[in-house]
Amino acid sequence: MFGFFQFIYFTNRSVDEFKENILPDLTCFDIKKCPSLTNVIINITLINGLTCTPTSIFTFYDQTSNLFQLILSFNKIIEECLTKGIDISCNNSTHFHCDQSLRCISYHRVQDGYLDCSFNEDESFSACSWNDSSRYQCSKENYSCLSPVAISNSVPDCKNGEDEEIYHKQDFDETTPYSKFCLGLAQQYIFDDTYNDLLHCELWPCDSPYVHCDQIWDCPNGVDELNCPDTNCSSNAHECYDSSLRSTYCLSAAQIVDEIKSDCDRLSNRQLYYINGNTINENEYYLWNKTKCLYANNICLSASLPLTTGDDDVCVYERKIPKMKNRQSVMILGTERQLCHLKIDTMQKRKESFLNAFRLGSFPEVTSLLSVKYISRINEEKTLQSSININISQTLFCHRGILILSGNNQTKTCLCPPSYFGSQCQWQNQRISLTFQLIPPQTTFISAIFQIIIMLIDRQGNKTDQYEQIVYSPSRDCRTKFHLYLLYPQRTKSHLNNYSIHIDLFNKMTLKHWTSWFIPIPFQFLPVNRISTKLIIPNERLKRPCLLLCGLHGQCMQYTNNQSKYFCLCDQKYSGSFCNESYQCQCSEDSFCLTSNICICPLDRFGSKCYLKRSICSLTNNPCKNDGICIPTDDRINLHGYSCFCKENYFGLHCEVNSYRVSVKLDEAITRSSSFVFIHFITIFQHAKHERTTILKKIPIDSDTIIFYTSKQFNIAFVQLVNQSYYLLIVRETFLLLENIHGKVLSKQTCPYVKYFLNSTILKYETFYHPKYYPFVCRQYLHLMCFYDETLMCVCDLDRFANCFAFNHTLDNTCEGHNDCQNDGQCFQNNQTCPTMSICACKDCYYGGKCQMSNEGNLLSLDPIIGYYIKPNVAFYDQPFIIKVTMMSRSRSNIQKNKPYYQHLQEQLKRHKHLLISPLALVLLGTPRLAFSFVSGCMRTPRDSWFYVIGYYFSFIPPILTFSAFVLPSDNYRKVFQNAIQQQIIRFRSTFLSKF
């Protein structure tokens, strides 16, 4: 019974006796499972290693005919087995000792919300003294530090129930979503629990995006339910149902009034009237359209003035006004006849709300749309399949397999999965259940295709015939977890041989071996082993010194994940632990023979021996357009299947559609402070949590405009700098297909830290309540477009409401631990899940793709000054202006390159010491070069390069001006120069003009 007890019945009892008394004669159990029963059992008898005792000592009665009563009798006994022991102390240091219950349990089971010790020692003990960061400490209690399993388990373990407000067990900082704050006046049931936290909601609008058009009246006059998309009424009209006529009226808010009362409270009844265009006495009735907002002082003379924000367009919480009744009736003014009742259901459960795009607006303004809209096409072709009537009970014939009826006599045959065998798939195979995930090195192999071979090897390294193979592409299978079974060579598994898992990775394009992994099987005695692991693909094929002698037909290789393990990678047609056994390769010529029965096929072939040709994804048949990469589907799944990996500016099934083009002009302060930016896209869904996508974009060195493409629809886009600065880039209440957006990022779009805008009174409240004042921040500071706090990002919408959502501000600057940036550079990826590029953020004075070069103390060379601007594989006339100027100047200076400045100076001083003007001029012109030679700083940003380029070429002025400095001031030199020119002219005339 329940895995604890076995019942023994003596054979001398008749059937009639058994009907009157079903109480077992003996109850047997394993004393190791129930050690607490050692002191209560009597007349111990051992049967098959179990301890047996008369059942009466557990039930305290001699007979019963009620099975349910018998089960109840053992429930308490089982609870004692689970919560009591006989341990005086614990031998394991990781165990917690229950002093009264005499039981040892794991520390993880202390304060986990479940009773593990009979006297509640595990739940009454304070785990806060352990300083365990994985536990959640209740904010109101210093002694309650809950285990993660106690979070959101539908049982409040903290006194205020805050542990049930945590939605993600691995992130204890994420508590109540912003969409659940101040959910309106109605206070309807939320999901399955009542949410009554109305504290600090005085300045919260009753018509927020989270309650708008949710069929619950949160504002006293129902303005939050006006003009909804699912209503049958025109603008500013409420639906009102007439039960007698079974019809619905649309009552304009301009025709509804509230009866004014001298004194009323929240529990008072409100009386509504339909005036039908009649004149009313404003001292007795309050017209709904007189003001947008309806407060208690409008219909209750004794009510005080409400606490408002000063903005008549924002209707805030009003808790003093009488509530609407369920199916609130509307009377015809001047009569006692009821016209209809409003569609108000106070018992309706409020649905879970998420980030809403209502009234977000559009920024920047919509300019133009492409005339062609992309509409995803769904293949409407349907294959008609003949149906066979099979009795459902027949499917159970094969247990875990698939039933096949063959022949005219419908013979039953079972197809078994790898984990089962037998004529009816009734027996389990001894096997290894392997789950693994491949981690490619950043973006090195984003367009590569690999073949994975998984097999078992014995102690000597010999490979078994059982293997599995998978086609892996990082662009398609990013973060994919592969599940497979490996069967042992013998059934039943031989206990004389232990096995391990050997995994090979081959480049599918070149059929070259890339790397291998070794995975041990820890518990060889188990019939089923479950193993999960992550395998990291190295950047390059590793070649390290090896200890194995693999002969002439193999090479020693080291496992990537275990440097103490080696194996011999054999050439084709050779196998064995040391590649000393030959075999006949039966694979096709253009494939690779790994073993006698394992062939690695090229992309255009498949089959066990690679003799079958695949037409898809070949050089002559590439269905992917616009240079998209075609990746074939595993031939065991679909012979003609494929997927396309598209370039940035295309998407679609065949990369046939242009992506959305976004052009952004950045503020100068951004371009000078950062070489790249992060762009976060927020996509809003109506009935699900929002989705965030992040890309990384490098800022061109010669431009302040970035252009990027995205195929993903989004509603909000932010720009983030490395220094944690945010700018609001794009807001779209409704996403427009194929819109080309041209925007700017200016200082006014900055998203500041919200705490700078909260007054001292608000800051004194608990941090939990601060978000309730965020709408007030938007209304008070009209220049704000957005702001953020530790866990939220907020956008001020058209109504100046703070529409906030959860946002993780943490940026991984290590590329998930694969940082190859040098000189303390930070590594960032464009996507945390499936990165397609990475970039290094260099410290001052360092540059290069990996921050491998420095310009500190080396500014007399052009390389560190203009190296950023050179565009590889681009013609000279398309190079930046600074490159053109530099090349032209450099070519001109080559005229005098054989006469350095110091040589000129030395010669001229010796020959013309009487001439002072020339040396003085040269000294003055050479001063800039001398100054730059002593520059100790560096070029901190390549956008300052013009200053250094000018300084660089200024130092070449002395040798360039040699002619002006030495020849022209001297009469002798000038005469010699003129004579030389005359001689050249005469020589030219005699040579070329004499022929004519």
N, C-alpha and C positions, 0 to 999 in steps of 0.2 A: 504494500500500500504506500503510494507516494514515494517509492524508492527507499523506504525505511524498514517496513515490516512485511513479514510473510506469515500467513495464517496456516496452522496445521490442524486438520480434522482427523479424529480417530475413525477407523473403519468400522467400529462396532456400533456406530450410531445409525439408526434407521432413517429412511426418508421422512417419515412423519415427525420424528424427533427433530430433524433438521428444519422442517417447516416451522415448528414451534420455537426453535432456538437456533439462531444462526451464529451464535457466539462461538469463536474458534476454541478448541481445547488448549492449544498452545499458540503463543505469539513469539516469533523468532526475529532477531535483528542482529546487525553487526555492531558489536560493542564499541568499535572504533568510531562509528558514526554517532552513537548516542552514549558517550562515556558517563554522562550525568545519571544514567539509570543504574549504574553499578551498585549504588547503595540502596536501591528500592526493590530490585528483583529478588525472588526467592526460588528455591528448588531449581537451581540452574541445571540445564541439560544442553549438551552440545550436539547439534545436528548439522553436518556438512560445514563445520566451522562457525556456525551461527549460534548465538546465545538464545535459548528458548526458556520461556517461563509461562505459568498459567495466565490466561488472558484476564482473569478476574481482578488481578492486581492493578490493571490499567483502567478497567471499566467500573469497578466497584459495584457490579451487579453480576448475578450468575447466569442470567439468560435474557435474550431479546430477540424479537422477530423483525425488528425495524433496522434495515441496513443504514439508513440515514443517521439513526441514533448511534450506531456502531462507529460510523465515520466521525461524528462529532466527538465521540469519546477519545479518539486518537489525535484530534487536532491539537489539543493542549500538549499532549506528549511529544508530538512532532515539533512544536514550538520550543519545548525545552531542549530537544535534541539540537536545535539550531542555535540556541542562545545560551546554553549552559555547558560547562565543561568540568574538568578536574585538574586544570593546570594551576599549580601554585605560582609559577613564574613562566616567563617566555624566554626560550633559548635564542630566538631570532631578534636581532636589534631593530628590525623594521616592523615589529609587531607591537600592538598595544594590548596591555593586560587589563582585563576586567576583574577588579579585585573581588567583588562579591559573586559575580557569575563564574569566576574561575575559568575564564576563556581567553584565548589569544587570537586577536584579529589584526588584519593589516591596518596600518595607519590611514590608508585611503578610505577606510570604512568608518572612521570617526567623524561625527557631525556630517553624515551624508543623508540624513533624513529618514534613515531606516534603523529599526531596532535590531542590533546584532548582539547585544548583551541583555540578559534577562532582567537585570536591575537598572537598565538604561544608563550604564556608566559611559558608553560610547557617545551618547547624544548629550549628556549633561557635562561632559568634559570640554574645556575650552581649548580648541586647536590653534588659537591665535598665538600661543606661546611658541609655536614651532616656526613662525615667520615664513610660512609657505606661500610663495607668490602665486601659486596656482589656485589658491582658495579665495573665496569671496567673503569679505568681512562686512557684516551688516552695519550700516551707518549709525544706527541708533543703539547698537550693542557692542561693547568692547570685547565680549567673550565669545561671540559667535563668528567663527570663520568656517564657512561651509565648503564641503567638497564639491567639485564640479557636478557630480551626479545629482546634487540637491537643488541645482538651479533649474527653474522652469519645469519642475516635476509635478505641477498642479497642487502642491502642498506648500503653503507659506511657512518657511522655517525662520525667517526674520519676523519680528513682531509687527512691523508695518507692511509685510508682504512684498518688500522690494525685490526679493530674490525671484519672485514670479514675474517681474517686469522685464527681466533680462531675456532678450530674444535669442542671443547667440551664446552658447555655453563657453566658447573659447574666447570671448571678448566681454569681460565683466564690466568694462567701461561703457558698453552700449546698453543703455537702459530704455526708458520710455521713449518711443518714437515721437518726433515733433508733431506728427499728425494726430496724436492722442491727447495733446494738451488742450484744456478748456474747450471741451466738445459741446458747448452750447448750453442754452437755458433748459432744454428739454430733459437732459440727463437720462436719456434712454439707456437701456441695457447695451453694453458694448460686448460683442461676441457672446460670452457666457457669464461674464461678471459685470457687476455694476461699478462704474467709475465715478466717484463722487469728489474727486480732487478739484475743487473750484477755488482753491486758495490762490491769490495773486492773479486772478483773471479779470480784474476790474477794467483793465484797458484793452482787453482782447475783443476783437470784433465778433459779433454774433453771426455775421455772414462771411466766413472764411472759406478758402478753397476746399477745405476738408469736410465741410458740412453743407456746402452749396449743392442744392438739387439732390439731396439724399433722402427726400420724402419725409423728413422730420423737421418740424417747425422749431428752429432755434431762435429766431428773432420774434418778438411779440406780435408783429404784424406780418410775419411770414415773408419778408423781403428776400430771405435766403432761398425761397422756393418759387420765386417768380422767374418767368422767361427761361424755363428749363427745357432741354431738348426733347424730353419724353412727354411733355404736356400737350393737351389738345386745345389749349387756350392761347389767345394772342398775348401780346406783351402786356405786362403789369396786370394780369388777371389770374384769380385763383379758381381752381376747380371746386365745385360745390355740388354734391350729389343729392338728388331728390328721390327718397325711397319710395314714395307713393307713386310717382310717375316713372320711376326707374330711368331717370335721365340725369344728365350732368349739365350744370350751368357754368358759365365762365363769368365770375363776378369781378368787375374792375375794382382795383383798390380805391379808386376815386368815388366808389358808391358804397363803401363799407365804413361804418362808424362804430365806435366803442361808447357805451354808456358811461358817463362820468359819475363817479360816486364820491360822497364826502369822505368816506373812510373805508379803507380796504387793506387787506394784507395778501400775502402770497397764496393763501388758501381760499381767498374769496373767489366767487364765480364772476366771470366776465360775460357780459351780454353784448352780442354783436347784432347789428341791424343793417339791412340793405335799404338804402334811401331811394333808389330808383329815380334819381334826378330831383327829388323833392328838396325844398329848403329846410335846413335844420337849425335848431337853436344851439349855437356853439357853446352855451353855458351848460347844456345838458348832454351833448354828444361831441365826440372828438373824431374828426374826419381823418381817415388813415393817410390820405395823400397830402395832408396839410404839411407834414414834414416827413422826411425819409425815415427817421428813427422814431420809435414809439417807446416812451419811458413811463415809469409809474406816476410821475407828477402830471402827466398829460391826462390821465383818467382817474387819478386819485388826488383829491384836493389836499389831503393831509400828508401826502408823500413829499419828501425832501427832493431837492434838485439832484439829478444824477451826476456821477463823476464821469465827465466826458473828456475827450482829447482836444476840444476846441474846433474840431473839423466836423461840420454838419453832415458830411458825406460818409462818415464812418460811424456805424451803429455799434456801440460797445455793449458789453455784458450788462444786463438789467436783471438783478436777482430779486428785487422787491415787487415787481409787477406780478399780478395774479396770473397763474398759469392757465393755458388753454386746456379745456377738457377733451377727453377722447371723443372724436366725432363731434366737435364743437358745432352747435346749431347756430344758424343765422336766421333772424326773424325779419319780417317785413315791417318797416317803420310805420307806426300808426295803427298797426293791427297786432293781434296776438297770435297770428298764424306763422308757423315755421315755414320758411322757404326751402331750405336745404341744410345739409351739414357739410362742413369742410372736411377734406381728406386728411384728418389728423389721427394718427394711431400712436397713442402714448406708450403702448406696449410693444411696439415694433423694435426689434433689436437693431442697434446701429451696426452697420457693416464695417469691417476693417478698412481703414482708409490709408492711402499711400500718397506719395508726392503727386501733386496735381498741377496741371499746366493752366488751369483756369485763371484768366486775367493776367497772365505773364507778360503779354504784349509781344512786340517784335523790336529787336535791336540788333544791328542797325536796320533801318527801314528796308522793306522788300523793294528791290530795284527791278530785277528782270528775271524771267524764267525761261528756260529752254522750251522751244515749241514742241519738242518731242518728249513725251512722258514715258518713262519705263514702267511697264506693268509686268510683274512676274507672271509668267505663264505656267500653268499647271497642265501637264500632259493629260488630255481628256480621253486618250485612247484606253479602252478597257478590254482586257483579254477575257473572253468568255471561257469559263471553266466548267467542265461537266461535273455535276455533283453526284456523289455516290452516297446512298443512304447507308450509314453505318450505325449500328446500335452503340450508344455511348458506353454500355457495359463492356462491349468488346475491346474498347481502348484500354481498359484496365488489365487486359490479358498480358500486355507487355510491360507492366509496371512502369519503369522509367524510360522505356523505349518507344518506338513508333511501330504501330501495327500495319502490316502490308498484307492485303488479300490477293493471292496470285492464282492464276489458272481458272478454269471453268468451275472447279469445285471449291473455289475461294479458300485455298489453303492459307492458314495463318503463319506468317513469318514476322519475326521481330528484328528491327534494326536498333542495336543498343548503342548508347553513348559510350565514350571511352571509360567512364567510371563504372560501368556495369557490364556483366556478361551473363551467359546462360541462354537457354532456348527461349526464355521469357524475360530476359534481362533482370533476373531475380537475385543475382549475386553481385556483390561489390568487388571491384578490382582493387588490389593493392596499388597505390599510386602516389604521386606527388602533385599536389595542387599548387601551381606557381602563378603568382601575380607579380608583374613587374612593370616599371615605368622607366622610359629612357629619357635622360636629361641631356639634350645637345648643348655644346659649349657656346652659349650666347647665340650668335647669329652666323656662325661659320658654315653650318650645313643646312641653311634654311631652304635651299633648292635641291639638296641632295636626295638620293634614293638609296636605301640600304636593304640588304637581305640579312635577316636574323635566323640563325640556325641554333636550335636548343636541343640538347641531347644529354643522355646520362653517360658517365664514364665510371669505370671501376677503379679499384685502388691503384692498379698499374697504369691508369690513364687510357686504357683501351675504350674505344667508343662503341656503344651499343647500337643495335639496329633501330631502336625506337627514337624518333626525333620529331620535332615540330619546326616549321619555318613560317616566317612572317615577313611581309614586305612593309618596310617602315620608311615614312617620309616625314621629316620634322615639320614641314609646313602643313601637312594634313593631319598628322597624328600627334600634334603637340599636346602634352599632358594626358595622352591616352594611356589607360591602364589595360594591359593585356592579361587575359586569364587563359590558362591552358592546363592540360593534364599530361603528365609523363608517366608511362607505365613501365614497370620493371620487366626485364627480359624474361623472367620465369614467373609462372603462376603455380604455386605460391612462391613469394620472394625467398631466395636463399639467404639464410642467416650467416653463411660463411663469407659473404661478399658484401662490402659496403659500397655505396654509390655516392656520387656527387653530380652536380649539374654543371655542364660546360656550355657556354654560349659564345658563338662566333658572330662577328659582324663583318659583312662584306659590302664593298661599294658596288651597287647594282649596275652602275654605268661602266666601270672598268673591270669588275669582277676581281678586284684586289682585296686581300684581307686587310682589315683596318685595326680591329682589336678583339680581345676575348675577355670573358669574365668567368670567374670560378665561384660557385655558390655551394657551400657544404649543406648536407642534409643532417640536421642536428640529432634527431631521434630516430635512428634506423629501425628500432623495434616496432614503431607504430605502423599500423596497416595503411594509414592515410596521413601524409605530412602536408601541412599547409605552410607555404613560404611566400612572403611578400618582400620585395626589395626595390630599390632605385638604382639604376645603372647609369653612370655618367660617361658620356662619349668623350674621349680626349680630343683636343684640338688637332693633334697630328699623330701619325703612327709612331708609337714609341719604340725605340731600339735601345735596350739597356744590356749591359753585360749579363751573360746567361751561364748557368752552371751545367746544363744538360748537353750531352754529346749526341747530336741528331744525325750524324753521318753525312753522306754526300747528297742525300735527297730530302733534307729537311733543315729547318733553322729553329733555333731555340727562341722561344717567346716567353715574355713575362705577362702574367695576368694583370689587367689594369687595376682591379680592385683588391688584389692580394699580391704584394710584391715579393712574398716569400714562396710563391707558387710559380712553377714553370711548366711548359709543355713543348712538345715538338710539333711545329707546323709543317706538315709534309707536302712535298711537291705532288703534282698530279701523278696518279698511277702508283703511289706509294702510301702505305699506312703502317699502323703499329705505334707502340709507345716511342720508338726511336727511328721511325720511318725506314725500317729495314725489311718490310714485307711489301711485295709488289702485287698488283692486281690489274685486271683488264678493265679499262675505263669504257663504260657503255653510254656515256653522255654524248650529246652532239658536239661537233668540233668547236663551235663558238661559245661553248659553256665551260664551266669549271668543275672538275671532279674533286669533291672534297673527300669522299670515301667511295667505296665500290657501289654504294646504293644511294648516295646523296649528290645531287647535281645542282649547281647554282646557275640559273638561267639568266641570259641577258633580258633586257626589257621587252624585246619583240618576240620572245619565245616562252613557252610554258610546258608543263607536263613533267612527269617523274624523270624523264631523260632529256627534256628540253628539245624534243623533235617537233613539237607543234608550234606553228607560227601564230603570232598575235598581230592583227592588222592595226589595232588602235595604238596611239601614242608612238608611232614610228616617225622617222624623219619625213616620209612622204605622206603621212596621214596624221596630222596633228590637229585635233578639233578645237584646240585652244587658240583663240585669236589674240592679236595685239601682243605677240611675243609671250603669251602665257605658257607656263610649264605644265605639260600633261603628265599626270601621275596615274598609272593603271591601278585598277582595283585588283585585289587578290583573285587569282584565277579560280580558286576554290569557291569563291562567292559569286563572281560575275566575270565571264570571259570578255565581255564588251564594255565593262564598266570603267569609268575613269573619273578623275576630278582635276580641275584646273587651278593652278596657283597663279593668280593674276598680279600684274604690276600695280603700283600704287594708284595710278589714275584710271584703272579699269576694274570692273567687277561683273558679276553675272555667272551663269552656268558655264559659258564659254569665253568669259572676259570680253564680252561684246558690248558692254554698256560703260559709258564714261562715268567716272566717279564724280561726286559733288566737289566742285572746285571752290576753295576758300582762299582769298587773297587778303592778307592782313598787313597794314602798314604800322610799324612799331614806333613808339616814342623813342626819341634819341637817348633818353636816360636808360631805356631797356637795352638798346643795342650796344651801348658803351659798358654796361655792367654785366652782360651775359652773352655767351656765344651760342646758346641754344635755349629753347623754352620747352616746357611741357604744356600740352593742350589736353584738357580733360573734357570729354563729352559726356553729358548726362542725358540719358533717354528715359522718358517718363511713360509708364504704362498705366492703364486705367485700373486694373485689378491686380497689380503685382508691384513688387518693390522696384524702384528705379535701378537702372543699370549704368555703370560708369565704365568708360573706355578711355585709355590714356595713350597718346602718341608723343613722340619726341621729335622736334624739328630744329635743325641747325639754322642759325641766322647767317645768310650770305655775308661775306666780309665786305663786299662792295655795294651792299644794298641794305635798306632798312625795311624791306618787304619780304615776308615769307609766304610761300604758296604751298598748300598741301591739298591732298585729295582724300576724301573719305566716302566709303560706300554705306556707312551706317547712318540711319536716321537718328537725329538728336534734337533736343529742345533747348539745352543750355550748353555753352562752351566757355571754359575758363582758360586763361593763360597763367601758368605758374613759373616763376623763376627759381633758380637754385637757392636763393636766399629766402625762400618761403613767402615771396610777394605774389599776390593774386590780382588778376585783372579780369573783369567781365568782358568777354569777347562777343558772344552771340547769344541772343534769346529769341526763341521762336515758340509762341504758344501753340501753333500748328505747324508741323514740319511740312515744307513744300518740296515736292519731288524734283530732283535735278536742278535745284536753285544754285546759281553761282553767286556767292556772297563776297562783297568787297567791304572790308571793315578797317577800322583803325583802333589802335590801343593807345589811349591817351591817359594822362595822369588822373583825369576825372573818373576813369573806370576802375580805379584801384579799389580793391576789397580790403578794408582795414580790419584790425582786430577789434571786436565789438566792445570789449571791456573799457575802451577809451571813451565810449559814448554812454556808459551807464553811470548814473549819479551815485553818490556815496550811500544813499539810503538803499538802493537796489543791491549794491555790492555787499551790503551787510547780510542780505538773505542768503540762504543756502544756495549753492551753485545749481542745484536741481531746479530752482524756481527762476533762474535768470532768463531762460528762453521764453518765458511767458511775457517778458517785457520787450522782446525783440520787435514786435509790430509797432510798439510805441517809438522805438529808435528810428524806424523807417519814416514815420509820420513827423517826427521832430526834426530830423536832419534830412531835408529834402534833396540835398546834393548827393546823398549816398545811393549807389546803385546796388551795392552788395556789401557783405561783411562776413566774418567767420568767427567761430570760437574753437575750443579744443576738439569738438566732435562734430560740429555742424558747419555747413556753408549755406548762406542765406542770400536770396535775391529779393529786392524790393519791387513788387509788381505794380500794376497800374493803379491799384487802390492803396498803394503804400503799405501793403501788408507784407510782412517778412515771411516769404515762402522758403522754409528751411528744409534741409535733408541731411542725412548722415554722410559724412565725408571724412575719409581717412587721410590725414595730412602727412603721414609718414612716407618719405621717399627712400627707397633702397639705393644707397650710393656705392654698393659693392657688387652690383650685377649678380645678386644671389650667391655671393661668395666666390665669384669667378672674375675678380677684378685684375685685369692685366695692364692697367694704367700705371705708368712709372712716375717716380718723383712725387709720391703722395697724391696723385691725381684721383679724382672720384669717378667711378664708373656708373653710368645710368643706362637703363634700357627703355625702349619706347613702349614696352608693354610688360607688365609683371607676370602675365600668364603665358603668353606666347610671343616673346620678343622677336622682332625681325631686324633690329639694328641696335647698336650700343654706341655710346659716345663717352669720351673722357672730358671731364671738367678739370682743366689744369690750374695749378697755382700760378701766382704772378711770376713772370719771367720765364715760364715754360710754355712750349708749344709743340705741335705735332699731333698726329692721330692718337698716339699713346703717351703724350706729354714727355716724349723721349729726348727733346732738344731744348736747349736753354739759350736765351739771348742776353743773359746777364754778362756784362763786360765784353760783349762781342758785337757791339753796334757799329763797328767800322766795316762790317761785312754786309753785303746786300741780302744774303740768304735769310737771316732772321727778321729783316725789315719788311721785305716784300714777298717772302715765301708764302704767306697766307693767300696772296692774291692770284698766284699762278694757277690757271685752270688747265689740268692735264687733258691731252687729246683734244685741244681746242685751237683753232687757227689763230695766227697772230692778230689779225684784224678784229677778232672777237674777244681778245683779252682785255682786262680792265685798263683804264686810262693810265693808271700809275705804272703798269707794266710797259705800255707803249712808250711813255716818256723815258723810262729807265733804259730800255733797250736802245732807243735813239741816242740818248746821251752817252751810253756806254760805248756805242760804235764810234761816236765822234772822238771820245777821249782816247781811243786806241791809236790815234794819229801820233800822239806824243808819249805813248806808253814806254818807249825805250829810253826816255829821259826823265827820270824821277826828279822830284823837286830838289832834293839835297844835292844831286849831281849838278844840276843847273846852277844852283847857288854857289857851289864850290868853284866852278869854272869861271863864273862871272866875277866873283870877288878877286880872283887871282889876276884876271886880265884887265879889269876895269875898277880898280879900287877907288879912283877919283870920282866915280859916278855913285852918288849916295841915294839918289832918288829911286834907282832900281832896287837895291837891296831893302830899302825901307818899305817900299810898296810890297815886296814879296813877303816880308815879315808880317805886315798887317794882314795880308791875304791868307797867310798860313796859320794865323791864330785860331780860326774855327776848328781846323783839323787837330791842332794841339789840344783844344778844349775837349773835343769829343774823345780823344785818346784817354782822358782822365775821368770820363763819365763812369761812375760806380753803380748807377742804377740800371734799370732795364726798361724795355718797352712793355708796359703792363697790358696794353690792349693794342691789337693790330690796327685799330681805327686811328691811332696817333702816328701812323707810319709816315705821313707826308712830312712831318716835322723832321724825322730822322733821315728821310730820303734827301730833303733839301740840305740838311747838314752834311750828309755824305758827299753830295756832289759839290757843295761849296768848298770842300777841302781840295777839289781838283782844279780850282780856279788858277792857282799859281803856275802849274806847268802849262795850262792852256794859254795863259797870258804871257808866256815867255817872249813871244814876238813883240807884243806891245810894250813889255817892260824893258827889253834890252836893245831891240833894233831901232825902234822909232825915236827914242830920246838921243841916240848917238848919231852925229853927222857922218862919221866914218862908216858905221854899219849901214846907215840908210843909203849912202852912196853905193856901197858894195851890193846891197840888195837891189837897188835900181839897175846897176850894171848887169847883175845876174838876170834880171827880168828882160832887159834889152837883148842879151845874148840868147835867151830862150825864144824870144820872138823872132830874131833873125834866123835861128836854126829851124824854127817851124816853117818860116816862109821859104827858106831854101829847100827844105825837104818836101813839102806838100804843094806849095804854090808855084814852084818853078816849072812844073809839068804842064801848067796851063799857060 
